[in-house]
Amino acid sequence: MAIEALVREFEQVAANPQAQLKKYKEAGKKCIGVMPYYAPEELVYAAGMMPFGMWGSNKKTISRAKEYCATFYCTIAQLDLEMLLDGTMDLLDGVITPTICDTLRPMSQNIRVAMSEKLPCIFLAHPQYRKPEFGMKFCHDQYTHIRTELEKIKGSAIADADISEAIRVYNKSRAARRAFVKLASEHCDVITATKRAAVLKASWFMGKDEYTEKLEALNAELSALPVCNWKGTKVVTSGIICDNPTLLKIFEDNNIAIAADDVAHESRAFRVDADETGDPMTALCRQFAEQDYDVLLYDEASNKNRRGEFVAQMVKDSGAQGLVLFMQQFCDPEEMEYPYLKKALEAADVPHIKLGIDQQMRDFGQAATAIQAFADVLEMRK
């Protein structure tokens, strides 16, 4: 079946990022590591280089990074440094280190100190006041800095026309991924939770033109199928990342499908397009300014619970029966936000569970019990 073959390709990429990195290097491409999140990957693509997502690893243990990190750093950040130190990412030609949270800010300096003799580390500070003119100016200055540093690695200038073309390529990819998550919900008998995550995860390790071509082929195959008559329950997932196959398999074991997501590693990454007209650098800055409903971004309407209401409405609009919140261990912004999110969900009569996770999880017994109990609750509410 074409669907199975296409999904298998994505699964293989998602399971072995290091092989992808080696493939691009052997093809003569320079590769730039991009840590989470909202980094302007389009600039890397426009430079003719491969942006390579760095979101930790479910397979590694933390050893060498402990020399630089406090134990309360989230495992995503610690594992990124671990992979840089232990040689996993030796083929990279540089790394972009956003500083969008209190862990990533010092981590960027840890990486700079640890890797200063090995590869260029490009610092990125996003503006929290991103919508006013001064915020846009700050963002433009930061993106210009990234452009300049990438030009040093490339050895030549990055043309505006190439950035405009990169924006078109990335917008096309974002549209394909938005279409996919909708089709995955309509065909959740075919695209299970683990397969859905693998297809979306693969986008971080493939050139966007190559990835989009394969994803559009998968979307066409799914569109040709009749919408499934799903007898189980559906949920929306929220958090920074939820790509662990062992954890997601528990959803499948309990007949739970994912209707939509509010996950930084997934749909938040392709929620907003960049303008394809006018100055491309301004378009990328405006794209970031228009990102909303993210726990790590300042909401100027802070007197309202807009993000909580947005997530609650997403559950209702998607046809899901509840929300599963993947709470990253030691993530202060998520922990501080939770009371407000909980209040909005309760006000909208949206049942939810909160699962504490990190990428060092090896025992899923408590998570399995919680998910099974939640599935029973949702089934009774149908």
C-alpha positions in Angstrom: 0.0 0.0 0.0 1.4 3.4 -1.0 0.4 4.9 2.3 2.3 2.3 4.3 5.4 2.8 2.2 5.4 6.5 2.5 4.8 6.4 6.3 7.6 3.9 6.6 10.0 6.3 4.9 9.1 9.1 7.3 9.4 6.7 10.3 12.9 5.7 9.2 14.0 9.3 9.0 12.5 10.1 12.4 14.2 7.1 14.0 17.7 7.9 12.6 18.5 11.6 12.3 22.2 10.9 12.4 21.9 8.9 9.2 20.1 11.9 7.6 22.9 14.3 8.7 25.5 12.0 7.2 23.5 11.7 3.9 23.4 15.5 3.5 27.0 15.9 4.3 28.0 13.2 1.8 25.9 15.1 -0.8 28.2 18.2 -0.2 25.7 20.2 1.9 26.7 22.2 4.9 24.4 21.6 7.8 23.3 24.0 10.6 21.8 22.7 13.8 18.7 24.6 14.9 17.7 24.3 18.5 14.1 25.1 19.7 12.4 27.2 18.6 11.1 29.9 16.2 14.5 30.2 14.5 14.3 31.5 11.0 15.2 28.3 9.2 14.5 30.0 5.9 17.8 31.9 6.2 19.7 28.6 6.4 17.8 27.2 3.4 18.4 30.4 1.4 22.2 30.0 2.1 22.1 26.6 0.3 22.6 24.8 3.6 20.5 22.2 5.5 18.7 23.3 8.7 18.8 20.3 11.0 16.4 20.3 14.0 17.8 19.6 17.4 15.0 18.6 19.9 17.0 16.3 22.2 16.7 12.5 21.9 14.7 9.8 23.5 17.5 7.3 23.1 20.5 9.0 24.8 21.5 9.3 28.4 23.0 12.5 29.8 26.6 12.2 30.9 29.0 14.9 29.6 26.5 17.7 29.6 26.3 17.5 33.4 29.6 19.2 33.5 28.0 22.3 32.1 24.3 22.1 33.1 22.4 22.4 36.4 20.3 19.2 37.1 17.1 21.2 36.8 17.6 22.1 33.1 15.0 20.4 30.9 16.3 17.3 29.2 15.8 18.7 25.7 18.4 21.3 26.3 20.8 19.0 28.2 20.6 16.3 25.4 21.2 18.9 22.7 24.5 19.7 24.4 25.2 16.0 25.1 24.9 15.3 21.4 27.3 18.1 20.5 29.8 16.9 23.1 29.7 13.2 22.4 30.3 13.4 18.7 26.7 12.7 17.5 26.6 16.1 15.8 30.2 16.4 14.7 29.1 16.8 11.1 27.4 20.1 11.8 28.9 23.3 10.4 27.3 25.5 13.0 24.4 25.7 15.4 21.7 28.4 16.0 20.9 28.7 19.7 17.6 30.6 20.4 17.2 32.0 23.9 13.4 32.0 24.2 13.3 30.6 27.8 15.2 30.7 31.0 16.9 27.4 30.3 17.9 28.2 26.7 19.5 31.5 27.6 22.3 30.1 29.8 22.4 26.9 27.6 23.4 29.0 24.6 26.4 30.2 26.5 27.2 26.7 27.7 27.2 25.5 24.1 29.4 28.5 23.1 32.0 27.7 25.7 31.9 23.9 25.2 32.0 24.1 21.4 33.9 27.3 20.7 36.8 25.4 19.1 34.6 23.0 17.1 31.9 24.9 15.4 30.3 28.4 15.1 27.5 29.1 17.6 25.0 31.7 16.4 23.1 33.4 19.3 19.5 34.3 18.7 17.5 36.5 21.1 13.8 36.9 20.3 11.9 40.0 21.4 9.1 39.4 23.8 7.4 42.7 22.7 7.4 41.4 19.2 4.4 43.3 17.6 5.4 47.0 18.2 7.8 48.7 15.8 10.7 48.6 18.3 10.1 44.8 18.7 10.2 44.4 15.0 13.4 46.4 14.7 15.0 44.2 17.4 13.9 41.1 15.6 15.2 42.4 12.3 18.6 43.2 13.9 18.8 39.6 15.3 17.8 38.0 12.0 20.4 40.2 10.2 23.0 38.9 12.7 22.0 35.3 11.9 22.2 36.1 8.1 25.7 37.6 8.6 27.0 34.6 10.5 25.5 32.2 8.0 27.2 34.1 5.2 30.5 33.6 7.0 29.9 29.8 7.0 28.7 29.8 3.4 31.6 32.0 2.3 29.4 34.3 0.2 26.4 36.6 0.6 22.8 35.4 0.9 20.6 37.1 -1.7 17.2 38.6 -0.9 15.8 36.6 -3.9 17.0 33.4 -2.3 15.3 34.3 1.0 12.1 35.0 -0.9 12.3 31.6 -2.6 13.0 29.9 0.8 9.8 31.5 2.2 7.8 30.1 -0.7 9.3 26.7 -0.1 8.6 26.8 3.6 5.1 28.2 3.2 4.3 25.3 0.9 5.7 22.8 3.5 3.6 24.5 6.3 0.5 24.2 4.2 1.1 20.5 3.5 1.7 19.8 7.2 -1.5 21.6 8.2 -3.4 19.5 5.6 -1.7 16.4 7.0 -2.8 16.9 10.6 -6.4 17.4 9.4 -6.2 14.2 7.3 -4.6 12.3 10.1 -7.6 13.0 12.3 -10.0 12.0 9.5 -8.1 8.8 8.9 -6.9 8.0 12.4 -7.5 4.3 11.8 -4.6 4.5 9.3 -2.5 7.3 10.8 -2.1 6.2 14.4 -0.6 8.5 17.1 2.9 7.0 16.6 2.8 7.3 12.8 1.4 10.9 13.0 4.3 11.9 15.3 6.9 10.2 13.0 5.6 12.0 9.9 5.8 15.4 11.6 9.1 14.7 13.3 10.8 13.8 10.0 10.3 17.4 8.8 13.1 18.5 11.1 15.6 16.2 9.4 14.7 16.5 5.7 15.1 19.3 3.2 11.7 21.0 3.0 11.4 20.6 -0.7 12.0 16.8 -0.5 9.9 16.5 2.6 6.9 18.4 1.1 6.9 16.3 -2.1 6.6 13.1 -0.1 4.1 14.6 2.3 1.9 15.8 -0.5 2.0 12.3 -2.0 0.8 10.9 1.4 -1.9 13.6 1.7 -3.2 12.6 -1.8 -3.4 9.0 -0.8 -5.2 9.8 2.4 -7.6 12.1 0.7 -8.7 9.3 -1.6 -9.8 7.2 1.4 -13.3 7.5 2.9 -13.3 9.3 6.3 -13.1 6.6 9.0 -15.9 5.9 11.4 -13.8 6.1 14.5 -15.3 4.2 17.4 -12.7 5.3 20.0 -12.0 8.7 21.5 -10.0 11.6 20.3 -7.9 14.1 22.2 -5.9 17.3 21.5 -2.3 17.2 22.7 -0.4 20.2 24.1 3.1 20.9 25.2 6.6 21.3 23.9 7.3 17.8 22.5 5.6 14.4 22.6 7.4 12.2 20.1 8.2 9.2 22.3 6.8 6.1 20.5 6.5 4.1 23.7 4.4 6.8 25.2 2.3 7.3 22.1 1.7 3.5 21.8 -0.3 3.7 25.0 -2.8 6.0 23.2 -3.2 3.3 20.5 -3.6 0.6 23.1 -6.5 2.5 24.6 -8.2 3.4 21.3 -7.3 7.1 21.5 -6.6 9.1 18.4 -5.1 12.6 18.1 -7.5 15.0 16.6 -5.2 18.1 16.6 -2.3 19.4 18.6 -0.9 22.5 20.3 2.7 21.2 20.4 5.8 23.3 19.7 7.6 20.5 18.0 4.5 19.9 15.8 1.7 22.3 14.8 3.1 25.5 16.5 6.0 25.2 14.1 3.8 25.6 11.0 0.9 27.6 12.3 1.9 30.9 10.8 3.2 31.6 7.2 5.5 34.4 6.1 4.5 37.0 3.6 5.7 36.1 0.1 5.7 39.7 -1.1 7.9 42.7 -0.1 11.1 42.6 1.8 11.8 39.0 2.9 13.6 39.9 6.1 10.7 42.0 7.2 8.4 39.1 6.3 10.2 36.7 8.5 10.1 39.2 11.4 6.4 39.8 10.9 5.9 36.0 10.9 7.4 35.8 14.3 5.4 38.8 15.5 2.2 37.0 14.5 2.9 33.9 16.6 0.4 33.8 19.4 -1.0 31.5 22.0 2.4 30.1 23.1 3.4 29.7 26.7 6.9 31.1 26.0 5.7 34.2 24.3 4.5 37.4 26.0 0.8 38.1 25.5 0.1 41.8 25.4 -3.5 41.1 26.3 -2.3 39.6 29.6 -5.4 40.6 31.4 -7.2 37.9 29.5 -6.6 34.1 29.5 -6.3 34.1 25.7 -4.1 31.0 25.4 -6.2 28.9 27.7 -9.3 29.9 25.7 -7.5 29.2 22.4 -6.6 25.7 23.5 -10.0 24.9 24.9 -11.6 26.1 21.6 -9.2 23.9 19.7 -10.5 20.9 21.5 -14.1 21.7 20.6 -13.3 22.7 17.0 -11.4 19.5 16.3 -14.1 17.2 17.6 -11.9 15.9 20.4 -13.4 14.8 23.7 -10.5 16.1 25.9 -6.9 17.4 26.1 -3.7 15.7 27.1 -1.1 18.1 28.4 2.5 16.9 28.1 4.3 18.9 30.9 8.0 19.0 30.3 9.8 18.4 33.6 11.6 21.5 34.9 9.8 23.8 32.5 9.0 26.8 34.7 6.8 28.7 32.1 4.6 25.6 31.5 4.3 25.0 35.3 3.4 28.6 36.0 0.9 28.7 33.2 -0.9 25.5 34.2 -3.4 27.1 36.7 -4.6 29.5 34.0 -4.9 26.8 31.4 -6.7 24.5 33.8 -9.2 27.3 34.7 -10.0 27.9 31.0 -10.4 24.2 30.3 -12.8 23.8 33.3 -14.8 26.9 32.2 -15.2 25.3 28.8 -16.1 21.9 30.3 -13.1 20.3 28.6 -11.7 17.3 30.5 -7.9 17.0 30.6 -5.0 15.2 32.2 -1.4 16.5 32.8 1.4 14.1 32.2 4.9 15.0 33.5 7.4 13.9 30.8 11.1 14.2 29.9 13.3 12.5 27.4 14.9 10.3 30.0 11.7 8.5 30.7 12.1 4.7 30.7 9.2 3.7 33.0 5.8 4.4 31.5 3.6 2.6 34.1 2.1 5.7 35.7 1.5 7.3 32.3 -0.3 4.1 31.1 -2.5 4.0 34.1 -3.4 7.7 33.8 -4.1 7.5 30.0 -6.2 4.4 30.5 -8.3 6.0 33.2 -8.7 9.2 31.1 -9.8 7.1 28.1 -12.6 5.5 30.3 -13.7 9.0 31.5 -13.9 10.3 27.9 -15.7 7.2 26.7 -18.4 7.8 29.4 -18.8 11.4 28.2 -19.4 10.5 24.6 
